[in-house]
Amino acid sequence: MQTIWFDALTPKHLRIAKYVKEIAERKGYYFLLTSRQYDELSDMTKILGLNPLFIGKHGKTLQEKMIYSAERLCKLLEIVENYDIKYIICHASPEATRIGFGFGIETININDSPHAEAVARLTIPLTSRLLSSAFIPEKEWLKYGLKKSALIKYKGLEVVSWLKRERPISVELDLQRPVVLFRPEEVKASYLNSKFESSYLTPLIRKAMQQLKFSLVVLPRYDSQRIAFKEEIPDALILEKGIDGLSIIEACDIFIGGGGTMTWEAALLGKPTLFAFPNEIYISKALRRMGLLKRVESSNFISVLKKILSRLGFYKKQSKLKAEHVLTLMEDPLDIIENLIR
């Protein structure tokens, strides 16, 4: 039986995989899902009802990343050789893309992160089709060696694929309102090369909590980050594993994002959203132009947060109306994937 293989390396990849599985099975394919040992992934598979094969793990240092990737490539090869694979779908998986290239299998990459240069250089030149948000200029992909004919642009974001299909269920938080949710940056990512264990924003958040009245909830990415936050911001609610991000976003009043995916989710769910990633990126620029988020840096973080808190009801209503309108206009990348799978 012909197979569609999806390699999921982060929680958002699993969200996309859930619906690609439905497409594959509807079209008569067997669906093979692989993943790796990485913080949050095992919990997300339970939340989504998926059962992937966990192959390999994620490294922190450059040496670990290279060694673990090589080991994972060999282990994946042993597995996929037993399947008749028609398509490989992934979000810039170096191992899956390399196998696809080596065996001449059509590889569909979904990617919204040209700023992740190391991964892009390993995957973009070898991909058959690249699905990318139209908010990202095509030059950002062509510079990595992508053939122009391989690029498929859509007027939307990856998060649209599940936000148009799922209704987040708010969880109860026994906290005094307003509640601010902070999702820190991915400090272990190669494109950040961060020296922080928790977040570069931690000192500013502590200062804001002293000056302004709000309850803070933190959703860490890793166990080490969780431990660091508990020590550095003891007055905050530091969430444990096994939490659905969409539900927590829905339960809070303001979102502060140090990364991409949950920030885009919060913005399109209509939460007043602050984007605190260390660098500006194309999608944040697009959402900022639409009035769906505000860019903050160390110099203006507290003043912007204070302004929103002072008129929270107004900003919440305004954000909700804009988000609902924008979401209806955005294209769904899953529609493209369905058309590519024959």
Rosetta silent file (secondary structure, phi, psi, omega in degrees, C-alpha in Angstrom):
SEQUENCE: MQTIWFDALTPKHLRIAKYVKEIAERKGYYFLLTSRQYDELSDMTKILGLNPLFIGKHGKTLQEKMIYSAERLCKLLEIVENYDIKYIICHASPEATRIGFGFGIETININDSPHAEAVARLTIPLTSRLLSSAFIPEKEWLKYGLKKSALIKYKGLEVVSWLKRERPISVELDLQRPVVLFRPEEVKASYLNSKFESSYLTPLIRKAMQQLKFSLVVLPRYDSQRIAFKEEIPDALILEKGIDGLSIIEACDIFIGGGGTMTWEAALLGKPTLFAFPNEIYISKALRRMGLLKRVESSNFISVLKKILSRLGFYKKQSKLKAEHVLTLMEDPLDIIENLIR
SCORE:     score description
SCORE:     0.000 S_00000001
   1 L     0.000  131.213 -179.822    0.000    0.000    0.000 S_00000001
   2 E   -66.504  145.828 -169.825    1.372    3.390   -0.959 S_00000001
   3 E  -124.950  144.096  167.223    2.329    5.540    1.998 S_00000001
   4 E  -107.055  122.487 -178.593    2.503    9.200    2.924 S_00000001
   5 E  -104.588  125.544  177.780    5.247    9.784    5.461 S_00000001
   6 E  -117.224  123.768  177.489    5.060   12.826    7.736 S_00000001
   7 E  -107.421  114.915 -174.313    8.041   13.672    9.965 S_00000001
   8 L  -109.562  121.852 -174.822    7.029   16.020   12.809 S_00000001
   9 L  -108.294  -13.276  179.186    9.753   17.742   14.822 S_00000001
  10 L  -140.163  167.386  179.882    7.797   20.285   16.898 S_00000001
  11 H   -55.921  -39.057 -178.760    4.289   20.565   18.381 S_00000001
  12 H   -67.123  -30.534  176.490    2.982   22.657   15.497 S_00000001
  13 H   -62.893  -37.103  178.623    4.121   20.003   13.033 S_00000001
  14 H   -65.805  -37.448  177.921    1.953   17.527   14.892 S_00000001
  15 H   -61.235  -42.117  177.634   -1.075   19.814   14.579 S_00000001
  16 H   -67.796  -40.909 -178.767   -0.593   19.881   10.811 S_00000001
  17 H   -58.596  -36.611 -179.456    0.074   16.130   10.739 S_00000001
  18 H   -55.281  -41.152 -176.861   -3.286   15.442   12.360 S_00000001
  19 H   -88.198  -27.726  172.653   -5.108   16.853    9.345 S_00000001
  20 H   -65.102  -35.559  176.176   -2.681   15.555    6.732 S_00000001
  21 H   -57.981  -44.162  179.153   -3.439   12.108    8.158 S_00000001
  22 H   -62.968  -41.322  178.756   -7.129   12.672    7.416 S_00000001
  23 H   -63.950  -46.895 -177.610   -6.321   13.750    3.851 S_00000001
  24 H   -59.808  -48.333 -177.364   -4.019   10.779    3.271 S_00000001
  25 H   -69.137  -33.723  177.126   -6.471    8.189    4.526 S_00000001
  26 H   -64.935  -29.639 -178.783   -9.341    9.788    2.641 S_00000001
  27 L   -95.016    7.398  173.551   -7.296    9.408   -0.561 S_00000001
  28 L    88.402   18.407  178.679   -6.462    5.775    0.142 S_00000001
  29 L   -99.765  153.306  166.955   -2.913    6.085    1.473 S_00000001
  30 E   -82.092  141.100 -177.099   -1.345    4.548    4.536 S_00000001
  31 E  -110.874  119.553  177.394   -0.107    7.304    6.853 S_00000001
  32 E  -107.443  122.088 -179.268    3.262    6.944    8.572 S_00000001
  33 E  -116.990  124.180  175.257    4.023    9.484   11.296 S_00000001
  34 E  -120.294  156.523  177.745    7.445    9.838   12.876 S_00000001
  35 E  -149.540 -161.710  179.884    8.713   12.270   15.484 S_00000001
  36 E  -144.694  166.777  176.398   11.582   12.577   17.970 S_00000001
  37 E   -76.500  114.686 -174.785   12.200   12.807   21.683 S_00000001
  38 L  -161.784  143.430 -178.569   11.797   16.493   22.432 S_00000001
  39 L   -50.035  135.687  175.372   10.116   18.576   25.127 S_00000001
  40 L    82.336  -20.990 -174.018    6.336   18.893   24.630 S_00000001
  41 H   -68.004  -44.660 -178.772    6.096   16.453   21.713 S_00000001
  42 H   -64.682  -37.621  177.536    4.961   13.389   23.653 S_00000001
  43 H   -66.303  -39.800 -179.182    2.341   15.457   25.496 S_00000001
  44 H   -66.802  -34.610  178.034    1.077   16.972   22.251 S_00000001
  45 H   -62.833  -36.553  177.966    0.616   13.541   20.668 S_00000001
  46 H   -68.690  -41.936  179.649   -1.699   12.621   23.560 S_00000001
  47 H   -61.354  -39.850 -175.406   -3.636   15.885   23.240 S_00000001
  48 H   -90.981   -7.119 -179.502   -4.100   15.335   19.503 S_00000001
  49 L    72.332   34.145  179.886   -4.707   11.579   19.676 S_00000001
  50 L  -106.127  159.576 -177.702   -1.698   10.700   17.498 S_00000001
  51 L  -137.757   71.927 -177.535    0.656    7.752   17.810 S_00000001
  52 L   -78.457  165.261  168.315    3.939    8.487   16.032 S_00000001
  53 E   -85.755  120.950  179.598    7.117    6.467   16.022 S_00000001
  54 E   -88.443  112.707 -176.282    9.598    8.424   18.150 S_00000001
  55 E  -122.283  119.343  175.632   12.966    8.218   16.439 S_00000001
  56 E    76.620 -173.097 -177.206   16.042   10.024   17.749 S_00000001
  57 E  -149.135  173.315 -176.445   16.292   13.190   19.787 S_00000001
  58 L   -99.496  137.727  179.067   17.062   16.892   19.672 S_00000001
  59 L   -99.580  155.061  178.583   20.484   18.259   20.575 S_00000001
  60 L   -95.017  -50.036  179.665   21.318   21.450   22.421 S_00000001
  61 L   -83.466  164.561  179.079   24.917   22.074   21.353 S_00000001
  62 H   -62.034  -38.140  178.964   26.079   22.201   17.735 S_00000001
  63 H   -65.105  -44.117  178.357   27.986   18.952   18.223 S_00000001
  64 H   -62.834  -42.666 -179.029   24.927   17.204   19.675 S_00000001
  65 H   -58.296  -42.254 -178.053   22.715   18.490   16.868 S_00000001
  66 H   -71.171  -44.283 -179.474   25.031   17.029   14.234 S_00000001
  67 H   -64.339  -48.255 -178.316   25.554   13.689   15.977 S_00000001
  68 H   -65.129  -34.837  178.385   21.872   13.185   16.804 S_00000001
  69 H   -66.291  -42.507  178.679   20.821   14.160   13.283 S_00000001
  70 H   -63.730  -42.698  178.500   23.208   11.626   11.740 S_00000001
  71 H   -63.849  -41.417 -177.864   21.987    8.903   14.101 S_00000001
  72 H   -66.931  -39.028  179.038   18.368    9.779   13.412 S_00000001
  73 H   -57.679  -45.900 -178.892   18.912    9.692    9.656 S_00000001
  74 H   -66.613  -41.227 -179.920   20.221    6.141    9.820 S_00000001
  75 H   -67.233  -39.948  177.973   17.430    4.940   12.121 S_00000001
  76 H   -64.579  -39.111 -179.190   14.729    6.527    9.943 S_00000001
  77 H   -60.515  -40.750  178.712   16.234    4.942    6.854 S_00000001
  78 H   -61.552  -33.070 -177.954   15.918    1.491    8.393 S_00000001
  79 H   -80.453  -51.185 -171.593   12.225    2.127    9.028 S_00000001
  80 H   -71.871  -17.974  176.337   11.081    3.834    5.833 S_00000001
  81 L   -62.643  -18.298 -179.355   12.778    1.250    3.595 S_00000001
  82 L   -88.897    3.477 -177.551    9.914   -1.053    4.603 S_00000001
  83 L  -122.575  150.595  174.551    7.254    1.241    3.127 S_00000001
  84 E   -91.646   87.297 -171.503    6.212    2.170   -0.399 S_00000001
  85 E   -87.892  123.802  178.720    6.428    5.933    0.127 S_00000001
  86 E   -94.069  -40.521  179.938    4.765    8.155   -2.469 S_00000001
  87 E  -135.732  144.293  168.241    5.123   11.495   -0.678 S_00000001
  88 E  -112.402  129.534  178.402    7.190   12.858    2.193 S_00000001
  89 E  -124.587  132.780 -179.852    5.687   15.817    4.038 S_00000001
  90 E  -160.228  173.295  175.773    7.516   17.725    6.744 S_00000001
  91 L  -112.358   78.640  177.554    8.334   21.134    8.142 S_00000001
  92 L    58.352   49.194  173.524   11.992   21.438    7.202 S_00000001
  93 L   -85.091  113.959 -179.469   13.105   18.090    8.582 S_00000001
  94 H   -59.139  -38.537 -176.520   16.742   17.666    7.506 S_00000001
  95 H   -71.456  -46.395 -179.194   16.568   13.874    7.850 S_00000001
  96 H   -66.226  -39.964  179.736   13.284   13.357    5.992 S_00000001
  97 H   -65.724  -39.237  179.059   14.276   15.772    3.232 S_00000001
  98 H   -65.266  -40.325  178.439   17.638   14.056    2.790 S_00000001
  99 H   -66.443  -41.349  177.880   15.972   10.648    2.494 S_00000001
 100 H   -59.912  -43.653  178.675   13.486   12.020    0.000 S_00000001
 101 H   -64.853  -43.170 -176.876   16.281   13.428   -2.129 S_00000001
 102 H   -64.573  -32.658 -177.312   18.315   10.242   -1.908 S_00000001
 103 H  -104.619    4.019  178.336   15.443    8.022   -3.049 S_00000001
 104 L    67.797   32.896  179.264   13.855   10.436   -5.506 S_00000001
 105 L   -95.354  135.188  179.607   10.629   10.729   -3.477 S_00000001
 106 E   -61.205  122.897 -176.560    8.569   13.878   -3.860 S_00000001
 107 E  -115.459  119.475 -179.604    9.152   15.905   -0.705 S_00000001
 108 E  -103.263  112.203  178.777    6.702   18.607    0.316 S_00000001
 109 E  -101.585  135.265  173.144    8.180   21.008    2.823 S_00000001
 110 E  -109.208  126.568 -175.824    6.067   23.501    4.769 S_00000001
 111 L  -151.461  133.024  175.947    8.166   26.332    6.140 S_00000001
 112 L  -126.135   20.088 -172.223    7.537   29.811    7.531 S_00000001
 113 L  -130.933   67.440  177.464   10.959   30.365    9.091 S_00000001
 114 L   -64.796  -17.561  177.963   13.628   31.527    6.635 S_00000001
 115 L   -70.893  -17.559  175.127   15.388   33.078    9.633 S_00000001
 116 L   -82.347   77.084 -168.645   16.236   29.516   10.764 S_00000001
 117 H   -62.534  -43.567 -176.023   19.191   29.549    8.404 S_00000001
 118 H   -60.054  -46.710  179.945   20.886   26.302    9.392 S_00000001
 119 H   -66.882  -40.080 -179.807   17.765   24.204    8.830 S_00000001
 120 H   -62.232  -41.509 -179.225   16.909   26.080    5.628 S_00000001
 121 H   -67.031  -26.678 -179.940   20.340   25.430    4.130 S_00000001
 122 H   -84.554  -20.301 -172.157   19.972   21.721    4.870 S_00000001
 123 H  -118.705  -40.240 -171.904   16.462   21.332    3.445 S_00000001
 124 H   -58.976  -44.679 -178.463   15.466   24.038    0.958 S_00000001
 125 H   -65.311  -20.854 -174.440   17.821   23.026   -1.904 S_00000001
 126 H  -101.352   -2.404 -174.862   16.619   19.404   -1.717 S_00000001
 127 L   -83.799  147.230  178.857   12.865   19.922   -1.476 S_00000001
 128 L   -81.538  -43.718  178.836   10.491   19.168   -4.352 S_00000001
 129 E  -136.038  136.120  176.964    7.767   21.593   -3.258 S_00000001
 130 E  -120.763  119.644  175.344    7.915   24.355   -0.672 S_00000001
 131 E   -93.688  122.381 -176.734    4.710   25.753    0.803 S_00000001
 132 E  -139.574  144.345  174.462    5.326   29.216    2.182 S_00000001
 133 E   -60.036  138.835  178.195    3.234   32.100    3.389 S_00000001
 134 L   -67.048  -11.951  176.806    3.011   34.872    0.804 S_00000001
 135 L   -70.677  -14.989  179.595    4.011   37.259    3.593 S_00000001
 136 L   -99.618  121.360 -179.596    7.574   35.943    3.136 S_00000001
 137 L   -59.733  142.061 -176.848    9.335   37.309    0.008 S_00000001
 138 L   -64.079  -24.595  179.236   10.356   34.573   -2.408 S_00000001
 139 H   -60.424  -27.959 -179.579   13.937   35.900   -2.428 S_00000001
 140 H   -66.677  -24.573  178.182   14.273   34.573    1.135 S_00000001
 141 H   -95.778  -37.347 -178.355   13.882   31.027   -0.214 S_00000001
 142 H   -64.474  -29.829 -179.238   15.650   31.395   -3.545 S_00000001
 143 L   -66.739  -18.653  177.673   18.840   32.510   -1.788 S_00000001
 144 L   -90.409    0.292  176.845   19.027   29.030   -0.235 S_00000001
 145 L   102.025   11.530  178.121   18.990   27.361   -3.645 S_00000001
 146 L   -72.102  138.322  171.753   15.280   26.636   -4.105 S_00000001
 147 L   -71.058  135.751 -177.496   14.063   26.380   -7.685 S_00000001
 148 H   -58.452  -34.730 -179.070   11.507   29.108   -8.309 S_00000001
 149 H   -68.449  -17.257 -178.420    9.129   26.546   -9.836 S_00000001
 150 H   -85.565  -11.260 -175.365    9.149   24.591   -6.549 S_00000001
 151 E   -86.609  127.101  174.951    7.749   27.483   -4.491 S_00000001
 152 E  -119.334  115.615 -177.924    4.011   27.530   -3.748 S_00000001
 153 E  -101.288  143.856  175.530    2.817   30.663   -1.961 S_00000001
 154 E  -135.042  148.501 -176.267   -0.477   31.037   -0.141 S_00000001
 155 L   -87.492   73.756 -178.857   -2.051   34.090    1.453 S_00000001
 156 L  -172.871 -161.897  178.713   -2.200   32.808    4.983 S_00000001
 157 L  -133.987  159.838  178.721   -0.277   31.206    7.820 S_00000001
 158 L   -59.108  -38.434 -176.299    0.336   27.632    8.930 S_00000001
 159 L   -63.617  -20.562  178.572   -1.720   28.173   12.085 S_00000001
 160 H   -59.987  -31.895 -175.838   -4.777   28.844    9.914 S_00000001
 161 H   -60.143  -33.237  177.395   -4.893   25.104    9.141 S_00000001
 162 H  -103.861  -25.254  178.741   -5.978   24.273   12.700 S_00000001
 163 H   -67.649  -25.822  177.393   -7.545   27.549   13.803 S_00000001
 164 L   -83.607   -6.836 -176.649  -10.204   27.094   11.105 S_00000001
 165 L  -118.083  -16.744 -174.960  -10.898   23.540   12.349 S_00000001
 166 L  -121.245  143.890  174.530  -10.564   23.724   16.109 S_00000001
 167 L  -111.883  111.249 -178.479  -12.401   25.670   18.785 S_00000001
 168 L   -63.181  139.442  178.506  -10.157   26.213   21.819 S_00000001
 169 L  -104.026  116.473 -176.858  -11.706   25.282   25.138 S_00000001
 170 L   -68.087  137.564  175.511  -10.741   27.722   27.860 S_00000001
 171 L   -95.246  159.055  179.552   -9.371   26.233   31.071 S_00000001
 172 L   -85.592  128.640  177.251  -10.104   27.641   34.506 S_00000001
 173 L  -117.673  119.120 -178.924   -7.311   29.663   36.080 S_00000001
 174 L   -83.529   67.018 -176.225   -7.645   30.481   39.754 S_00000001
 175 L  -134.110  154.686  176.603   -5.867   33.810   39.345 S_00000001
 176 L   -75.064  134.432  178.023   -6.694   37.448   39.803 S_00000001
 177 L   -80.172  152.236   -0.008   -7.494   39.237   36.555 S_00000001
 178 L   -78.817  156.822 -179.398   -6.045   40.442   34.301 S_00000001
 179 E  -112.159  126.538  178.156   -3.969   37.397   33.351 S_00000001
 180 E  -108.050  127.246  177.945   -0.918   37.756   31.097 S_00000001
 181 E  -102.117  128.998  178.550    0.423   34.649   29.342 S_00000001
 182 E  -116.481  125.167  173.711    4.103   34.550   28.412 S_00000001
 183 E  -111.863  107.223 -174.362    5.538   32.044   25.946 S_00000001
 184 L   -70.839  166.398  179.021    9.351   32.434   26.008 S_00000001
 185 L   -68.745  161.906 -177.947   11.668   32.229   23.045 S_00000001
 186 L   -84.313   83.269 -170.065   13.155   28.911   21.922 S_00000001
 187 L   -63.182  -19.159 -179.886   16.472   29.364   23.701 S_00000001
 188 L   -90.535   -2.791 -177.650   17.886   26.060   22.389 S_00000001
 189 L   -70.934  142.511 -178.358   17.301   26.925   18.733 S_00000001
 190 L   -64.920  -28.568 -176.618   20.424   27.287   16.582 S_00000001
 191 L   -77.721  -11.076  177.139   19.142   30.542   15.059 S_00000001
 192 L   -99.899  -38.943 -177.251   19.058   32.274   18.457 S_00000001
 193 L    51.098   47.065 -173.589   22.259   31.009   20.073 S_00000001
 194 L   -73.517  147.442  175.966   20.823   32.279   23.346 S_00000001
 195 L  -100.437    2.328 -176.882   22.846   32.604   26.532 S_00000001
 196 L   -98.683  144.742  175.023   19.701   32.587   28.693 S_00000001
 197 L   -87.423  -33.621  179.562   18.194   29.543   30.383 S_00000001
 198 L  -100.257  -76.679 -179.631   14.766   31.166   30.870 S_00000001
 199 L  -166.732  150.622  175.841   14.365   34.246   28.640 S_00000001
 200 L   -67.755  -18.008 -178.544   16.071   37.529   27.879 S_00000001
 201 L   -85.909   -8.782 -173.733   12.797   39.188   28.968 S_00000001
 202 H   -51.672  -49.101  179.266   12.820   37.773   32.500 S_00000001
 203 H   -60.077  -38.377  179.553   14.257   40.893   34.236 S_00000001
 204 H   -69.258  -37.536  178.901   11.754   43.155   32.433 S_00000001
 205 H   -66.524  -40.835  176.503    8.831   40.898   33.296 S_00000001
 206 H   -60.344  -41.791  179.582    9.827   40.930   36.957 S_00000001
 207 H   -65.535  -41.219  179.604    9.975   44.731   36.838 S_00000001
 208 H   -63.735  -38.544  179.689    6.573   44.932   35.113 S_00000001
 209 H   -65.862  -28.388  177.518    5.015   42.713   37.785 S_00000001
 210 H   -75.423  -33.514 -174.449    6.265   45.124   40.444 S_00000001
 211 H   -92.559  -30.664 -173.065    4.884   48.208   38.675 S_00000001
 212 L  -117.924  157.685 -178.474    1.647   46.907   37.128 S_00000001
 213 L   -99.338  105.506  174.803   -1.229   44.828   38.456 S_00000001
 214 L  -162.818  158.634  173.463   -1.578   41.506   36.636 S_00000001
 215 E   -98.201  137.210 -177.481   -1.149   37.770   37.165 S_00000001
 216 E  -107.063  131.723  172.764    1.538   36.089   35.099 S_00000001
 217 E  -118.043  132.286  179.560    1.303   32.629   33.542 S_00000001
 218 E  -118.612  130.626  175.432    4.365   31.159   31.830 S_00000001
 219 L  -111.260   91.544 -178.043    4.260   28.253   29.379 S_00000001
 220 L   -69.166  165.316  178.245    7.903   27.077   29.074 S_00000001
 221 L   -96.055  -30.832 -174.311    9.235   25.011   26.210 S_00000001
 222 L  -131.788  162.365  176.102   11.672   22.778   28.124 S_00000001
 223 H   -61.983  -42.060 -179.603   12.109   21.299   31.586 S_00000001
 224 H   -63.465  -36.616  177.638   15.295   23.323   32.099 S_00000001
 225 H   -68.606  -38.326  178.763   13.425   26.490   31.179 S_00000001
 226 H   -61.597  -45.652  179.372   10.622   25.553   33.562 S_00000001
 227 H   -62.299  -42.477 -179.167   13.076   25.137   36.444 S_00000001
 228 H   -63.941  -41.802  179.945   14.747   28.464   35.672 S_00000001
 229 H   -66.107  -38.639  179.690   11.443   30.371   35.632 S_00000001
 230 H   -61.824  -32.585  178.623   10.350   28.868   38.944 S_00000001
 231 H   -80.343  -37.496 -171.538   13.525   30.221   40.495 S_00000001
 232 H   -88.992  -28.618  178.087   13.562   33.591   38.748 S_00000001
 233 L  -131.054   73.133 -174.404    9.835   34.514   38.858 S_00000001
 234 L   -65.829  -19.726 -179.523    8.439   32.704   41.918 S_00000001
 235 L   -82.414   -7.693 -178.195    5.220   34.780   41.906 S_00000001
 236 L   -89.346  158.244  171.429    4.219   33.515   38.460 S_00000001
 237 E   -88.986  108.614  179.965    2.216   30.399   37.619 S_00000001
 238 E   -95.790  112.688 -174.215    4.694   28.207   35.738 S_00000001
 239 L   -72.878  144.984  176.853    2.716   25.620   33.808 S_00000001
 240 L   -86.386 -176.570  178.986    3.744   21.987   33.754 S_00000001
 241 L   -69.889  168.193  173.526    3.769   19.676   30.745 S_00000001
 242 L    82.527   18.804 -178.537    0.656   18.343   29.084 S_00000001
 243 L  -103.411  132.973  175.943   -1.061   21.709   28.563 S_00000001
 244 L   -79.680  118.996 -176.609   -2.802   22.588   25.302 S_00000001
 245 H   -58.639  -39.971 -179.395   -1.497   25.982   24.236 S_00000001
 246 H   -60.945  -39.592 -179.268   -4.731   27.027   22.510 S_00000001
 247 H   -66.419  -39.835  179.355   -6.711   26.456   25.701 S_00000001
 248 H   -69.113  -39.765  175.865   -4.303   28.529   27.773 S_00000001
 249 H   -57.802  -45.657 -178.200   -4.343   31.351   25.239 S_00000001
 250 H   -62.302  -30.454 -175.714   -8.130   31.380   25.389 S_00000001
 251 H   -81.584  -12.299 -174.198   -8.043   31.587   29.204 S_00000001
 252 L  -105.148  166.712 -176.689   -5.779   34.641   29.341 S_00000001
 253 L   -96.942  -34.078 -178.670   -6.309   38.354   28.687 S_00000001
 254 E  -136.789  144.208  179.174   -2.984   39.351   27.102 S_00000001
 255 E  -119.420  134.522  173.287   -0.351   37.301   25.295 S_00000001
 256 E  -119.568  119.869 -174.731    3.390   37.951   25.180 S_00000001
 257 E  -115.645  125.870  174.337    5.242   35.791   22.692 S_00000001
 258 L   -94.130   -0.085  179.098    8.978   35.225   22.462 S_00000001
 259 L  -133.913 -162.485 -173.753    8.510   32.908   19.491 S_00000001
 260 L   -96.469  -66.304 -166.342    6.373   32.486   16.424 S_00000001
 261 H   -54.350  -53.369 -178.378    3.609   29.889   16.369 S_00000001
 262 H   -66.557  -27.605  175.723    1.800   30.648   19.626 S_00000001
 263 H   -66.843  -43.016  178.029    2.131   34.365   18.919 S_00000001
 264 H   -65.931  -39.429  177.725    0.378   33.932   15.569 S_00000001
 265 H   -59.976  -49.046 -178.579   -2.250   31.773   17.272 S_00000001
 266 H   -60.812  -42.709 -179.519   -2.904   34.389   19.951 S_00000001
 267 H   -62.724  -43.359 -178.280   -3.130   37.185   17.394 S_00000001
 268 H   -80.908  -11.452  171.636   -5.609   35.265   15.220 S_00000001
 269 L   -89.673   -2.243  174.026   -7.626   34.210   18.268 S_00000001
 270 L    86.443   25.126  175.952   -8.122   37.878   19.001 S_00000001
 271 L   -92.343  139.650  169.469   -5.969   38.356   22.081 S_00000001
 272 L   -55.496  119.709 -167.710   -4.047   41.610   22.594 S_00000001
 273 E  -124.195  129.723  174.943   -0.651   40.286   21.534 S_00000001
 274 E  -109.331  128.924 -179.956    2.886   41.528   22.128 S_00000001
 275 E  -100.265  114.278 -173.036    5.641   40.106   19.936 S_00000001
 276 L  -118.616   23.041  175.424    8.897   39.958   21.896 S_00000001
 277 L   -61.813  142.029 -176.565   11.095   37.816   19.643 S_00000001
 278 L   -57.458  -25.401 -179.003   14.657   39.186   19.690 S_00000001
 279 L  -126.753  149.884  174.738   14.501   39.900   15.940 S_00000001
 280 L   -75.058  141.856  177.150   11.785   41.199   13.623 S_00000001
 281 L  -133.667  166.735 -169.105   10.540   38.646   11.067 S_00000001
 282 H   -62.409  -41.801 -177.257    8.257   38.843    8.033 S_00000001
 283 H   -67.081  -38.776  177.883    5.129   37.297    9.541 S_00000001
 284 H   -64.338  -36.975  176.923    5.260   39.571   12.571 S_00000001
 285 H   -61.767  -43.890 -179.102    5.551   42.559   10.232 S_00000001
 286 H   -63.782  -46.058 -179.797    2.479   41.413    8.299 S_00000001
 287 H   -67.784  -30.609  177.241    0.381   40.859   11.422 S_00000001
 288 H   -68.024  -40.898  177.463    1.542   44.195   12.800 S_00000001
 289 H   -62.443  -31.603  178.658    0.356   45.951    9.630 S_00000001
 290 L   -80.042   -4.602 -179.528   -3.032   44.272   10.128 S_00000001
 291 L    78.842   21.837 -175.536   -3.190   45.615   13.661 S_00000001
 292 L   -98.195  -11.084  174.950   -3.096   42.134   15.212 S_00000001
 293 L  -155.040  164.327  177.067    0.039   42.481   17.307 S_00000001
 294 E  -120.890  133.604  178.040    2.470   45.008   18.700 S_00000001
 295 E   -82.519  129.567  178.195    6.225   44.660   18.471 S_00000001
 296 L  -125.818  148.076  175.785    8.007   45.238   21.792 S_00000001
 297 L  -129.163  179.185 -178.948   11.659   45.535   22.719 S_00000001
 298 L   -56.543  -35.800 -174.444   13.469   46.084   25.980 S_00000001
 299 L   -71.710  -28.428 -174.780   13.056   49.857   25.639 S_00000001
 300 L  -122.848    5.501 -174.641    9.244   49.912   25.290 S_00000001
 301 H   -56.151  -52.862 -175.518    8.069   46.617   26.796 S_00000001
 302 H   -68.687  -39.760 -178.492    6.701   47.986   30.067 S_00000001
 303 H   -66.296  -39.195  178.368    5.161   51.119   28.545 S_00000001
 304 H   -67.895  -43.054  178.716    3.268   49.142   25.858 S_00000001
 305 H   -62.947  -40.896  178.698    2.022   46.602   28.405 S_00000001
 306 H   -61.944  -41.597 -179.152    0.912   49.424   30.709 S_00000001
 307 H   -62.677  -44.188 -179.306   -1.010   51.089   27.879 S_00000001
 308 H   -67.268  -42.987  179.451   -2.917   47.898   27.034 S_00000001
 309 H   -63.042  -31.242 -178.095   -3.703   47.152   30.673 S_00000001
 310 H   -70.250  -24.150  178.807   -5.066   50.681   31.152 S_00000001
 311 L  -135.396   50.188 -171.970   -7.738   50.112   28.460 S_00000001
 312 H   -60.417  -43.149 -179.781   -7.896   46.333   28.413 S_00000001
 313 H   -58.229  -44.205  178.912  -11.593   46.047   27.564 S_00000001
 314 H   -62.277  -48.585 -177.212  -11.164   48.257   24.509 S_00000001
 315 H   -66.353  -35.835  178.487   -8.085   46.412   23.240 S_00000001
 316 H   -65.655  -43.471  179.589   -9.664   42.984   23.759 S_00000001
 317 H   -66.050  -44.338 -179.820  -12.766   43.934   21.776 S_00000001
 318 H   -62.765  -44.181 -178.966  -10.746   45.585   19.017 S_00000001
 319 H   -63.816  -40.320 -178.798   -8.374   42.612   18.736 S_00000001
 320 H   -64.170  -45.100 -179.063  -11.230   40.106   18.554 S_00000001
 321 H   -63.615  -44.360 -179.775  -13.037   41.927   15.756 S_00000001
 322 H   -64.994  -43.146 -177.463   -9.888   42.335   13.657 S_00000001
 323 H   -63.878  -43.701  179.708   -8.824   38.717   14.158 S_00000001
 324 H   -60.818  -39.296  179.777  -12.179   37.268   13.149 S_00000001
 325 H   -68.428  -47.856 -177.395  -12.148   39.320    9.950 S_00000001
 326 H   -64.064  -41.329 -177.265   -8.549   38.488    9.005 S_00000001
 327 H   -61.471  -36.942  179.424   -8.939   34.763    9.695 S_00000001
 328 H   -66.861  -25.680 -177.202  -11.841   34.487    7.247 S_00000001
 329 H   -87.910  -17.965 -174.258   -9.681   36.028    4.501 S_00000001
 330 L   -79.090  143.738  177.887   -6.610   33.835    4.977 S_00000001
 331 L   -81.266  151.960 -176.343   -5.905   30.820    2.769 S_00000001
 332 L  -102.027  118.406 -179.840   -5.486   27.366    4.279 S_00000001
 333 H   -63.325  -22.931  178.023   -2.233   25.510    3.403 S_00000001
 334 H   -65.642  -28.728  176.495   -3.992   22.178    3.887 S_00000001
 335 H   -63.822  -37.674  178.477   -6.084   22.897    0.802 S_00000001
 336 H   -68.208  -44.039  178.889   -2.854   23.088   -1.194 S_00000001
 337 H   -59.621  -41.929  179.392   -1.531   19.863    0.314 S_00000001
 338 H   -61.992  -36.999  178.565   -4.760   18.099   -0.588 S_00000001
 339 H   -72.922  -27.175 -179.238   -4.411   19.228   -4.206 S_00000001
 340 H   -78.134  -28.733 -178.834   -0.777   18.088   -4.365 S_00000001
 341 L   -84.213  117.282 -175.526   -1.571   14.574   -3.133 S_00000001
 342 L  -115.765    0.000    0.000   -2.980   12.583   -6.062 S_00000001
